[in-house]
């Protein structure tokens, strides 16, 4: 591997040879840079009229020489060098400024983005000698939100900073501050990036839901950023300048994951992955990660893997280490780097296999449903926004023990139970995966087999969280999804849940406006109205089916008589 990075075009062989000789230079481990090395560096930079930079590790070994132009240098990718929450890179950058200028904002941004131990600029005078050296280093998280500190410029010969002691003390403090808020937690830390378009209240509402999704997936949210723009940046979503601020803020707070409240396009995935080493997820991937955690049945697991592969496939533009940051999921869940680095042919083959297996499972479930239909047992399916209380309602109606958690998508696999009403009417009642707004078509299609359970339902119970401030928006989101699933013609009964957390007048208005019934899924004494209305509806439908059945038999008998 060459120790020289950047363009050397136009340089003489002797100058390139002098650059290569720098590779053998060492700096005492506790010194930022010696006066002699600073002088050699500025003289060579003056001679070739280009900025030069040295990347030095903590043992004082020169790892890379960077050749820039007269105004700047471009730091190469530092693959292989450690980076993590509360940790610094283990490299420092010392570079020349040909016009004796101070550290630039671009220099300081590189310091923060790359988590360098420190960055230093050495001024060059009119004859190539070093002038002042200016040093900047990162700061631990602080109330002022300051990311770095600039030290007073000094001549290299007067620099007496004990580098190793200083950097150890600084890194220990950064690590302590970053990890103090997560003591006892093994979760990854997430920094959220909100939507940039829409009305203010919609953006705020969406970021709150993203926080809940992150929490449900096992992430600890350490911060978020919201920026309004007229349009989405085609490369970086929020624009390159804002993305720099976000990444610096995320790193300062110890974030392991950057979560965007939108669906990233393949070009955006590529651009952002080249910009930051933090793992990047979008809203759809976050939902898929939750599905991956919650799926228990073989069908659910098949559907999750299929959705993950279909979602990731368009984003696989090339094989690089960005895959481990972009498609590994939370805590390494999901297809992961190993699965996604196989070639497209094998991915397509795996997708085909999963689709065939899901069809086989769907056929088996269709057979079970047909047996139910022959027994003329009515089917009720519970639908609703995620975390609306569907599983709690099923448990208390049927005295079951379906998993109930105060998390989004706590139920993924459909669960069916029998229920007998007071007038000896027996039904099968099914709990289904919760709905959510802006559900991508890819996720909807991947879970079509699970949602297909709704196609045979005689009645849909739409459970609505009446205590949610966005109750009407959630109601509309669910019924919009039902329409996309071509289920809007099914009989629907709206059930306003959590009335124990809601003002009675609000509940009364909602029930009147949407022709609904009010319950608290935690209190079975509130079920009388619901049970009565559902039983009446089911009995009415049974009678209609019986009339239709006898009408059809009579019509068939009449036709047979005429033919005879």
Secondary structure, DSSP 8 states (H G I E B T S, - for coil): --SEES--TT--HHHHHHHHHGGG-B--TT-S--HHHHHHHHHHHHHHTS-EEEEEETTSBEEEEEE--SS-------TTS---TT---SEEEEEEETT-----HHHHHHHHHHT-SEEEEEEE-TTS-EEEEEEEEE----TT---EEE---EEGGG----HHHHHHHHHHHHHHHHHHTTTT--S-EEEEE--SSS-HHHHHHHHHHHHHHHHHTT-EEEEEE----SS-BTTTBS-HHHHHHHHHHHHHTT-SEEEESS---HHHHHHHHHH--SEEEEHHHHHHHHHHHH--SHHHHHHHHHHHHHHHHTT--S-STTHHHHSS-GGG-SSHHHHHTS-HHHHHHHHHHHHHHHHHHHHHHHHHHHHHHHTT-EEEEEEEBTTSSHHHHHHHHHT------SSTT---S-EEEEEE-TTS-EEEEEE---B-TT--HHHHHHTHHHHGGGGG-SEEEEEEETTSTTHHHHHHHHHHHHHHTT-TTS-EEEEEE-GGGS-HHHHHHHHHHHT-EE-BTTBGGG-HHHHHHHHHHHHHHHHHHHHHHHHHHHHHHHHHHHH-
